[in-house]
Amino acid sequence: MRDVFLSNCEKNFIQKLVSEGHRLDGRNYNESRRLDVTFGSEYGSCIVRLGETKVLAQVSCEVTQPKQIRPNEGILYINVEISPMAAPQFEANRQTDLTVYLNRLLEKCYKDSKCIDLESLCIVVEEKVWSLRVDVKVLNHGGNLIECASIATLASLAHFKRPDVTRSGDRVIIHTIAEKDPIPTVLYHYPVCMTFAIFNNEVLLSDPSFIEESVCTSSTEEGINTGGGLLVIGMNQYKELCLLDLNGAALYDSNIVHKAIISAAESSKQIVDLVKQRINSDDTMRQKRIKINFADMITSDHLLSLTRKDLSIQLKKFNVDDMTLKNDMEHEDNDDEPEPSKYDGKFENKVMTIFEIYSLISVVPSLPQTAEIISNKGVSKWIEISSDSD
């Protein structure tokens, strides 16, 4: 992974902006970006979009032998992949510290919290169990990758359905979807990881962008941390704490953690309700035999995104609607009727012949190399410079 450097101007600008109570994209401190969950044609495939951050998650299953220490439980494996598609600083087919960090956080949140009933994945004790594999691929890194990846993992696991199995003596028959209905994954609770950016050990920002994450975890030229960091809180819909992780400087005030937990408790319930609502609507569409794929997420707003007047930096007293209203008023002023001319109505509804036109105009000789055309009425006078040959 290539290092991403920030200039001192960028750091000072972001820190001063946050200290004054503003954010670069115009949000409040506790305001998150827009969240959207889209499911694919197969069970367990989804794309989660959080602002400009996009993550694809896909769940697959296979029959394997269980672990010796837990012979009656299935296996859950989470794999995170970050390619140059997400951001130019990442390299292909190479693990980075961020990839390992994401893997550990997701395994702690979903495996150690016992949110999945692994015993229901057992087929034959000590012989055959289901092994679930969650492949998380980052499509675009626009900040707060941990929260977006956790929502994608949760949505894919809750949406996934494994094939039904029948035992016939020592034989195990795996049925297709056409033969028997698939079995959904049993989840005891729905944990979600939420990220908070800490500035100067006193300001707490929810759902930080990429530049805000970079600034809060950066250090000075002497290598001294500026008193910021990233706080990750995993919480389910019952407001139960499942994960707590801090990356950056040490905290001096416990009130910041308490404030972050209260904010995470409110956000987690909204996110879980959104995921459940999207899963129910997806099941309804599948029952009606409606074709579902990722092409549904490409709307006219995406196709015409470059025509909109969007700013990545929201100015303090700037509103696009005000500019549009001002332009409309200028056009209305220009559309006013012009002042009537003294020639209006003089030749109205009158067809003139060429002889009548020549009768109104006379050519008067003047100085050499010039020709002067004067109207008989004496209203308009202008001079035309002729060529040298005339």
C-alpha positions in Angstrom: 0.0 0.0 0.0 1.4 3.4 -1.0 1.4 6.1 1.5 -1.1 8.9 1.2 0.4 12.2 2.3 -1.6 15.3 3.4 -0.2 18.8 3.3 -0.1 21.0 6.3 -2.6 23.3 4.7 -5.1 20.5 4.4 -4.6 19.4 8.0 -4.9 22.9 9.4 -7.9 23.7 7.3 -9.8 20.6 8.4 -8.9 21.0 12.0 -9.9 24.7 12.0 -13.1 23.9 10.2 -14.1 21.2 12.7 -13.2 23.4 15.7 -15.6 26.1 14.4 -18.5 23.6 14.3 -18.6 22.7 10.5 -17.6 19.8 8.3 -16.2 19.8 4.8 -19.4 18.3 3.2 -21.8 20.5 5.2 -23.0 17.8 7.6 -23.5 18.1 11.3 -21.3 16.3 13.8 -23.7 13.4 14.4 -25.1 13.3 10.8 -24.3 10.3 8.6 -24.2 10.0 4.8 -26.9 8.4 2.8 -27.1 4.6 3.1 -28.4 2.3 0.4 -28.6 -1.5 0.2 -29.1 -3.3 -3.1 -29.4 -7.1 -3.4 -28.4 -9.2 -6.4 -30.0 -12.1 -8.2 -28.5 -14.7 -6.0 -29.1 -15.2 -2.3 -26.4 -13.6 -0.1 -25.1 -11.0 -2.7 -25.5 -7.3 -2.0 -23.9 -3.9 -2.6 -23.9 -1.3 0.2 -23.3 2.3 -0.6 -22.5 4.7 2.2 -22.0 8.1 0.6 -19.2 7.5 -1.9 -18.0 4.3 -0.2 -19.2 1.1 -2.0 -18.7 -2.5 -0.8 -19.8 -5.7 -2.4 -20.4 -8.8 -0.2 -21.1 -12.4 -1.4 -21.9 -15.4 0.8 -21.1 -18.9 -0.4 -21.4 -22.3 1.3 -19.9 -25.8 1.1 -19.9 -29.0 3.0 -16.7 -29.6 5.0 -15.5 -31.4 8.1 -15.9 -29.6 11.4 -13.2 -28.6 13.8 -12.2 -31.1 16.4 -12.8 -28.7 19.3 -16.3 -28.0 18.1 -17.6 -31.1 16.2 -21.2 -30.0 16.2 -20.8 -26.4 14.9 -20.4 -25.0 11.4 -17.7 -22.7 10.3 -17.8 -19.0 9.4 -15.0 -17.4 7.4 -14.7 -13.8 6.4 -12.4 -12.5 3.7 -11.8 -8.9 2.9 -10.2 -7.8 -0.4 -9.1 -4.3 -1.3 -7.9 -3.8 -4.9 -6.7 -0.7 -6.8 -10.4 -0.3 -7.9 -11.1 1.0 -4.4 -8.3 3.7 -4.4 -5.1 4.1 -6.3 -2.9 3.7 -3.2 -3.8 0.0 -2.9 -2.0 -2.7 -4.8 -3.4 -5.8 -6.4 -3.1 -9.3 -4.9 -1.3 -7.9 -1.8 -2.6 -7.8 1.8 -2.2 -4.5 3.6 -2.5 -3.5 7.3 -6.0 -2.1 6.6 -7.1 -5.5 5.1 -5.9 -7.4 8.2 -7.5 -4.8 10.5 -10.8 -5.1 8.7 -10.7 -8.9 8.9 -10.1 -8.9 12.6 -12.8 -6.4 13.4 -15.4 -8.2 11.4 -14.5 -11.6 12.9 -14.7 -10.1 16.4 -18.1 -8.5 15.6 -19.8 -11.5 14.0 -18.0 -14.6 15.3 -17.1 -13.6 18.8 -20.4 -12.0 19.5 -22.2 -15.4 18.7 -24.7 -13.6 16.4 -24.9 -16.7 14.1 -26.3 -20.0 15.2 -23.4 -22.2 14.1 -25.0 -25.3 15.5 -27.8 -25.1 12.9 -25.1 -25.5 10.3 -24.3 -29.1 11.4 -25.3 -31.9 9.1 -23.6 -35.0 10.8 -21.8 -34.5 14.1 -18.0 -34.9 13.7 -18.4 -35.6 10.0 -20.1 -32.9 7.9 -21.0 -29.3 8.5 -21.8 -26.3 6.5 -19.0 -23.8 6.0 -20.1 -20.2 5.2 -17.6 -17.9 3.5 -18.3 -14.1 3.3 -16.2 -12.4 0.6 -16.1 -8.6 1.1 -14.8 -6.6 -1.9 -14.3 -2.9 -1.6 -15.4 -1.1 -4.8 -14.7 2.5 -3.8 -13.0 3.8 -0.7 -14.6 7.2 0.3 -14.1 6.9 4.1 -15.7 4.9 6.9 -14.8 1.6 5.3 -15.4 -0.3 8.5 -19.1 0.6 8.9 -19.8 0.0 5.2 -18.1 -3.4 5.2 -19.9 -4.4 8.4 -23.4 -3.5 7.0 -22.6 -5.4 3.8 -21.5 -8.5 5.8 -24.7 -8.3 8.0 -27.0 -7.8 5.0 -25.4 -10.6 3.0 -25.6 -13.1 5.9 -29.2 -12.2 6.7 -30.2 -12.5 3.0 -28.4 -15.8 2.4 -30.2 -19.1 2.2 -28.4 -22.4 2.0 -29.7 -25.5 0.2 -31.8 -28.0 2.1 -30.2 -31.4 3.1 -31.7 -34.9 3.5 -29.9 -37.8 5.1 -30.4 -41.3 3.7 -28.4 -43.7 5.8 -24.8 -42.7 5.3 -25.6 -40.6 2.2 -26.3 -36.9 2.3 -28.4 -35.4 -0.5 -28.2 -31.7 -1.2 -31.4 -30.5 -2.9 -31.6 -27.6 -5.4 -33.9 -24.6 -5.1 -36.3 -26.2 -7.5 -36.6 -29.3 -5.4 -36.9 -27.8 -1.9 -37.0 -24.3 -0.5 -33.7 -23.1 0.8 -33.1 -22.5 4.5 -32.3 -19.0 5.8 -29.4 -18.3 8.1 -30.4 -18.0 11.8 -29.2 -14.8 13.4 -29.7 -14.1 17.1 -29.0 -10.4 16.8 -27.8 -8.0 14.2 -24.5 -6.2 15.2 -23.2 -3.2 13.3 -19.8 -1.5 13.5 -19.9 2.3 13.6 -16.9 4.6 13.3 -16.4 7.9 15.0 -13.5 10.4 14.4 -12.1 12.2 17.4 -10.4 15.6 17.0 -8.4 17.1 19.8 -9.9 14.7 22.4 -13.1 16.7 22.5 -14.9 16.7 19.1 -16.7 13.6 18.0 -17.7 13.1 14.3 -19.9 10.2 13.1 -19.4 8.6 9.7 -16.1 10.4 8.8 -15.0 10.9 5.3 -11.6 9.8 3.9 -9.9 13.1 4.4 -11.4 13.4 8.0 -10.0 10.0 8.9 -6.6 10.9 7.5 -6.5 14.2 9.4 -7.6 12.8 12.8 -5.1 9.9 12.7 -2.2 12.0 11.4 0.7 13.3 13.4 2.8 16.5 13.4 6.2 16.8 11.8 7.8 15.8 15.1 5.8 12.6 15.2 3.5 13.8 17.9 -0.2 12.8 17.6 -2.6 15.7 17.4 -4.9 14.0 20.0 -7.3 12.4 17.5 -8.1 8.9 16.4 -10.8 6.5 15.2 -13.2 4.9 17.6 -15.1 1.8 16.4 -18.2 0.7 18.3 -20.1 -2.5 17.5 -23.7 -2.6 18.7 -26.8 -4.5 17.9 -30.5 -3.4 17.7 -31.0 -4.2 21.4 -28.3 -1.6 22.3 -25.9 -4.3 23.5 -22.2 -3.5 23.1 -20.4 -6.1 20.9 -17.1 -4.4 20.0 -15.0 -1.5 21.1 -11.8 -0.6 19.3 -9.6 2.6 19.3 -7.0 3.5 16.7 -4.9 6.5 17.4 -4.1 8.6 20.5 -5.2 7.7 24.0 -8.4 9.2 25.3 -8.3 11.5 28.3 -12.0 11.9 28.8 -14.4 8.9 29.2 -17.4 11.1 28.3 -16.4 10.9 24.7 -16.8 7.1 24.7 -20.1 7.4 26.6 -21.3 10.0 24.0 -20.3 7.7 21.1 -22.1 4.7 22.6 -25.3 6.7 23.0 -25.0 7.9 19.4 -24.2 4.3 18.1 -27.3 2.9 20.0 -29.6 5.2 18.1 -27.9 4.7 14.7 -27.7 0.9 15.0 -31.4 0.4 15.3 -32.1 2.6 12.3 -29.6 0.6 10.2 -30.9 -2.8 11.3 -34.5 -1.6 10.5 -33.4 -0.5 7.0 -31.7 -3.9 6.3 -34.7 -5.8 7.5 -37.0 -3.7 5.4 -34.9 -4.2 2.2 -34.8 -8.0 2.8 -38.6 -8.1 3.2 -39.1 -6.1 0.0 -36.6 -8.4 -1.8 -38.5 -11.5 -0.7 -41.8 -10.0 -1.9 -40.3 -9.3 -5.3 -38.9 -12.8 -5.6 -42.3 -14.3 -4.7 -43.9 -12.2 -7.5 -41.2 -13.5 -10.0 -39.8 -10.1 -10.6 -36.3 -10.1 -12.0 -33.7 -8.7 -9.6 -30.1 -7.7 -10.3 -27.6 -5.0 -9.6 -28.7 -3.1 -12.7 -31.6 -1.7 -10.7 -29.2 0.5 -8.7 -28.2 2.4 -11.9 -30.9 5.1 -12.1 -31.3 8.2 -14.1 -29.6 10.1 -11.2 -26.4 8.2 -11.7 -26.5 8.6 -15.5 -27.0 12.4 -15.1 -24.8 12.9 -12.1 -22.4 15.2 -13.9 -25.2 17.6 -14.9 -26.1 18.4 -11.3 -24.7 21.4 -9.5 -23.1 19.4 -6.6 -20.2 20.6 -4.6 -17.9 18.3 -2.6 -17.2 21.4 -0.4 -20.3 23.0 1.0 -19.7 26.7 1.6 -21.1 28.4 4.7 -23.6 30.7 3.2 -24.0 29.1 -0.3 -27.1 27.5 -1.7 -27.6 26.3 -5.2 -31.3 27.1 -5.1 -30.5 30.8 -4.5 -28.2 30.9 -7.6 -30.9 29.2 -9.7 -33.5 31.7 -8.5 -31.2 34.6 -9.2 -30.5 33.3 -12.8 -34.3 32.9 -13.4 -34.9 36.5 -12.3 -32.2 37.7 -14.7 -33.8 35.8 -17.5 -37.2 37.3 -16.6 -35.8 40.8 -16.7 -34.3 40.2 -20.1 -37.6 38.9 -21.4 -39.3 42.2 -20.8 -40.8 44.0 -23.8 -38.3 46.4 -25.5 -39.1 50.1 -25.7 -41.1 51.0 -28.9 -39.0 52.4 -31.7 -40.0 55.5 -33.8 -39.9 53.2 -36.8 -42.5 50.8 -35.4 -45.7 50.9 -37.4 -44.2 53.0 -40.2 -43.7 50.1 -42.6 -46.1 47.7 -40.8 -48.4 45.6 -43.1 -46.9 47.3 -46.2 -45.3 45.5 -49.1 -42.7 47.8 -50.8 -41.3 47.3 -54.2 -37.7 47.8 -55.1 -38.5 51.1 -56.8 -40.1 52.4 -53.6 -37.0 51.5 -51.6 -34.7 53.3 -54.0 -36.9 56.3 -54.0 -36.3 56.6 -50.2 -32.6 56.5 -50.5 -30.3 58.7 -52.5 -26.5 58.4 -53.2 -24.7 61.6 -52.7 -21.1 62.0 -54.1 -18.6 62.9 -51.5 -14.8 62.8 -51.0 -12.7 60.3 -53.0 -12.7 56.7 -51.7 -16.0 57.3 -49.7 -19.6 56.9 -50.4 -22.3 58.5 -48.3 -25.9 57.1 -48.2 -28.4 59.5 -46.7 -32.1 59.0 -46.2 -34.5 61.5 -47.7 -36.1 61.9 -44.3 -32.8 62.7 -42.7 -33.3 60.2 -39.9 -30.4 57.9 -40.3 -26.9 58.9 -41.5 -23.9 56.6 -41.9 -20.8 56.5 -44.0 -19.3 53.4 -45.8 -15.6 53.3 -46.7 -15.2 51.9 -50.2 -12.3 49.8 -51.5 -9.2 51.3 -53.1 -10.3 50.1 -56.6 -13.6 52.1 -56.6 
